[in-house]
Amino acid sequence: MLTLTFVINIAILAFEGFILNKVNVNNITTLLHQGFHMNRETKKYYVLLSGLLFFFFFTWSSSFSLISIWLNQKIGLKGAETGLIFSAISLVALCAQPLYGFVQDKLGLRKHLLQFLGVMLLLTGPFFIYIYAPLLATNLMLGALVGGLFIGATFFAGIGALESYTERVSRIVGFEFGRARMWGSLGWASATFFAGFIFNINPNINFWLASASAVLFLLLLSRVRELKPNAMAGLEYGKPESLKLGDALALLRLPGFWALVVFVLGISVYNVFDQQFSVYFASQFPTQQQGNEMYGFLNSLQVFLEAGGMFLAPLLVNRIGAKQGLLLAGSVMALRMFGSGLASGALMISAMKLLHAVELPILLIAIFKYIATRFDSRLSSTLYLVGFQFITQVMASFLSPLAGYGYDHIGFAQTYLLMGCAVACTTLISCFLLRGETPSQAPQFQPVIKSSESIQ
């Protein structure tokens, strides 16, 4: 109870800035008007990039949202073995993320990396059915390695490249990144809503749906015209082509970068928390089939709520600032983990799961705004993929086997309480390490260039 009180107090402190800013209906109406007032070219980019996020997440969800259940019920793996699978995925992702980040920063506004990811998405169905499943059944270590290479490079590293590209374009043409990212959540929810039901019929159908979604991703990507290279001039410190490896490595000498890393080290536990949650949730029901279906519905509801959160989160983060947004997200995350460890029964566990729809939108919007207002914008992709995604995967690769061991030996509930303690401690430390916002760093999302100047 004392720990829960401690976490709630952190959340209250994070909200304090929001209260002091005296948010009223007129303020929210103004922000909504700014978010929807787009010229023709801005709307075009918004629709296309939102579509890319939708179908990327639809592909990811179709193939991966029930992966723990698939590994447990269809392949026959135990908790520790499943942890090994996730660890392999994380190890590959943490190697690919810095590479993707630097490559995308060098490419600037070009689409080459996204085109490569689109082809990988297209191969999802055949890979899971004809390569991954047989390998796991015959050679666990080889299957973990091959699966880690494909899944880690395609989804866990790829999403960071797509999100950072979208965020950069959104700042140039003038729309809120969160409004586009909302469609990614809707894509995940749309696939997950039917995933549990389809899984009980034939899991392979989900994998084929993933590849079908990838076709639509590639079609939309072909419609995205690249912005002129000089469009970056109004946004960045210099030309992206002038970036050198030394510029990226110089981040390691910045105290502000390491302060961000400390925060991410703590909140990255959420990735491990979610990995085998579906197995825990399904165990609350009389039969596996019922548990699978109910988890699909719960996950879908959570992500639909998350999509609404993506729409509203920019309003909150713009008011309270990026630092307070990060602290608030960390506090809600710790509360969710403590609650999951203390809750009993499917209903209370479901309520704790739905808190993810509050924490993730705030976290994602705040992390981008924190990076954009405190570091060299030319390195935004590198910062996001290294400072957030990479660190998250480092922790996941280290913690996944430990979490799997904990699930097998002390149970899910006790393991969740330990995770909550880790998040609460790093969130408290980050109150003192993260930098606050100055008036000149107030978030903006007005177009940097005119629409007539944006297209090649």
Residue pairs with C-beta under 8 A, 6 or more apart in sequence:
3 338
3 420
3 421
3 424
4 335
4 338
4 339
4 342
6 424
7 331
7 334
7 335
7 338
7 420
7 424
8 331
8 335
10 327
10 330
10 331
10 334
10 424
10 427
10 428
10 431
11 328
11 331
11 332
11 335
13 327
13 431
14 320
14 324
14 325
14 327
14 328
14 331
15 320
15 324
15 328
16 324
17 319
17 320
17 321
17 324
18 316
18 319
18 320
18 324
21 319
21 320
23 319
27 319
28 315
31 314
31 315
31 318
32 315
34 445
34 446
35 175
35 176
35 179
35 314
35 445
38 46
38 174
38 175
39 174
39 447
39 451
40 451
41 173
41 451
41 454
41 455
42 173
42 174
42 175
42 447
42 451
45 169
45 170
45 173
45 175
45 224
46 170
46 173
46 175
46 179
46 180
48 220
48 223
48 224
49 166
49 169
49 170
49 180
49 224
50 179
50 180
50 182
50 183
51 183
51 216
51 220
52 114
52 162
52 166
52 217
52 220
52 221
52 224
53 162
53 163
53 166
53 180
53 181
53 183
53 184
53 187
54 183
54 184
54 186
54 187
54 190
55 187
55 213
55 214
55 216
55 217
55 220
56 117
56 121
56 158
56 159
56 162
56 184
56 187
56 217
57 159
57 184
57 185
57 186
57 187
57 188
57 191
58 187
58 188
58 190
58 191
58 209
58 210
58 213
59 121
59 124
59 191
59 210
59 211
59 213
59 214
59 217
60 155
60 159
60 188
60 210
61 187
61 188
61 189
61 190
61 191
61 192
61 195
61 303
62 124
62 191
62 195
62 206
62 207
62 209
62 210
62 213
63 124
63 125
63 128
63 206
63 207
63 210
64 151
64 155
65 188
65 191
65 192
65 195
65 278
65 296
65 299
66 195
66 196
66 199
66 203
66 206
66 278
66 292
66 295
66 296
68 82
68 275
68 276
68 277
68 278
68 279
69 199
69 278
69 279
69 282
69 288
69 292
69 295
70 199
70 203
71 77
71 81
71 82
71 85
71 136
72 78
72 82
72 279
73 288
73 292
74 133
74 203
75 133
75 136
75 137
77 85
77 136
77 140
78 404
78 408
79 276
79 279
79 404
79 405
79 407
79 408
80 401
80 404
80 405
80 408
81 140
81 404
82 275
82 276
82 279
82 404
83 275
83 276
83 400
83 401
83 402
83 403
83 404
83 405
84 140
84 144
84 400
84 401
84 404
85 136
85 143
85 144
85 147
85 148
86 272
86 275
86 396
86 400
86 404
87 144
87 396
87 397
87 398
87 400
87 401
88 144
88 145
88 147
88 148
88 152
88 397
89 147
89 148
89 151
89 152
89 156
90 148
90 152
90 156
90 271
90 393
90 394
90 396
90 397
90 400
91 148
91 152
91 393
91 397
92 148
92 149
92 151
92 152
92 153
92 156
92 157
93 152
93 153
93 156
93 157
93 389
93 393
94 390
94 393
94 394
94 397
95 152
96 152
96 153
96 156
96 157
97 156
97 157
97 160
97 385
97 386
97 389
97 390
97 393
98 248
98 382
98 385
98 386
98 390
100 113
100 157
100 158
100 160
100 161
100 381
100 385
101 160
101 161
101 164
101 248
101 381
101 382
101 383
101 384
101 385
101 386
101 390
102 243
102 245
102 248
102 381
102 382
103 113
104 113
104 161
104 164
104 165
104 381
104 385
105 240
105 243
105 248
105 378
105 379
105 380
105 381
105 382
106 240
106 241
106 243
107 113
107 240
108 229
108 232
108 239
108 240
108 241
109 165
109 168
109 169
109 172
109 226
109 227
109 228
109 229
109 231
109 232
110 226
111 221
111 224
111 226
113 161
113 165
114 161
114 162
114 165
114 221
115 218
115 221
117 154
117 158
117 161
117 162
118 214
118 217
118 218
118 221
119 218
120 150
120 153
120 154
120 158
121 154
121 158
121 210
121 211
121 213
121 214
121 217
121 218
122 211
122 214
122 215
122 218
123 150
123 211
124 154
124 207
124 210
124 211
124 214
125 204
125 207
125 208
125 209
125 210
125 211
125 212
126 211
127 150
128 204
128 207
128 210
129 204
129 207
129 208
131 146
132 143
132 146
132 147
132 150
135 142
135 143
135 146
135 147
136 143
136 144
136 147
137 143
152 393
156 389
156 393
157 385
157 389
157 393
159 389
160 381
160 384
160 385
160 388
160 389
161 381
161 385
163 177
163 181
163 184
163 364
163 384
164 380
164 381
164 384
164 385
165 381
166 177
166 180
166 181
167 177
167 368
167 372
167 380
167 384
168 235
168 380
168 381
169 227
170 176
170 177
170 180
170 445
171 177
171 235
171 372
171 445
171 448
172 227
172 231
172 232
172 234
172 235
172 447
172 448
172 449
172 454
173 227
173 447
173 448
173 449
173 451
173 454
174 445
174 446
174 447
174 448
175 445
176 314
176 445
177 314
177 365
177 368
177 445
178 310
178 311
178 313
178 314
178 361
178 364
178 365
179 310
179 311
179 314
181 310
181 361
181 364
181 365
182 307
182 308
182 310
182 311
183 307
184 310
185 303
185 304
185 306
185 307
185 309
185 310
185 361
186 303
186 304
186 307
187 213
188 303
189 299
189 300
189 301
189 302
189 303
189 304
189 306
189 307
190 300
191 206
191 209
191 210
191 213
192 296
192 299
192 300
192 303
193 296
193 297
193 300
194 296
195 206
195 296
195 299
196 292
196 293
196 294
196 295
196 296
196 297
197 293
197 296
198 205
198 206
198 209
199 206
199 292
199 296
200 289
200 292
200 293
225 455
225 456
226 456
227 449
227 454
227 455
227 456
228 453
228 454
228 455
228 456
229 239
229 240
229 241
231 448
231 449
231 453
231 454
232 239
232 240
232 378
233 239
234 448
234 449
235 377
235 448
236 376
236 377
236 378
237 376
237 377
237 378
238 378
240 378
243 378
243 379
247 376
247 378
247 379
248 379
248 382
248 386
251 257
251 375
251 379
251 382
251 383
251 386
251 387
254 375
256 374
256 375
256 435
257 375
257 383
257 387
259 430
259 433
259 434
259 435
260 370
260 371
260 387
260 388
260 434
261 387
261 391
262 426
262 429
262 430
262 433
263 326
263 330
263 426
263 427
263 430
263 433
263 434
264 387
264 388
264 391
264 392
265 391
265 395
265 426
266 330
266 422
266 423
266 425
266 426
266 427
266 429
266 430
267 329
267 330
267 333
267 363
267 423
267 426
267 427
268 391
268 392
268 393
268 394
268 395
268 396
269 333
269 337
269 395
269 399
269 419
269 422
269 423
270 333
270 337
270 356
270 359
270 423
271 392
271 393
271 395
271 396
272 395
272 396
272 399
272 400
272 403
272 419
273 337
273 340
273 403
273 416
273 419
274 356
275 396
275 400
275 403
276 403
276 404
276 407
276 412
277 340
277 353
278 295
278 299
279 407
280 349
280 407
280 412
281 291
281 294
281 295
281 298
281 346
281 349
281 350
281 353
282 288
282 291
282 292
282 294
282 295
283 291
284 291
284 345
284 346
284 349
285 291
285 294
285 346
294 346
298 350
298 353
298 354
299 353
301 354
302 353
302 354
302 356
302 357
303 357
305 354
305 357
306 356
306 357
306 360
306 361
308 357
309 357
309 358
309 360
309 361
309 362
310 361
310 364
310 365
312 361
313 325
313 361
313 362
313 364
313 365
313 366
314 365
314 443
314 445
316 325
316 362
317 325
317 362
317 365
317 366
317 369
317 443
318 369
318 442
318 443
320 328
321 436
321 437
322 366
322 367
322 369
322 370
322 373
322 374
322 437
322 443
323 366
323 370
323 434
323 435
323 436
323 437
325 362
325 363
325 365
325 366
325 369
325 370
326 363
326 366
326 367
326 370
326 430
326 434
327 427
327 430
327 431
327 434
328 362
328 366
329 359
329 360
329 362
329 363
329 366
330 363
330 423
330 426
330 427
330 430
331 424
331 427
332 355
332 358
332 359
332 362
333 359
333 363
333 423
333 427
334 420
334 423
334 424
334 427
335 355
335 420
336 352
336 353
336 355
336 356
336 359
336 420
337 416
337 417
337 419
337 420
337 423
338 416
338 417
338 420
338 424
339 348
339 351
339 352
339 355
340 349
340 352
340 353
340 413
340 416
341 412
341 413
341 414
341 415
341 416
341 417
341 420
342 413
342 417
343 349
343 351
343 352
367 384
367 388
368 380
368 384
369 443
370 434
371 380
371 383
371 384
371 387
372 380
372 443
373 437
373 441
373 443
374 435
374 441
375 383
403 415
403 419
406 414
406 415
406 418
407 415
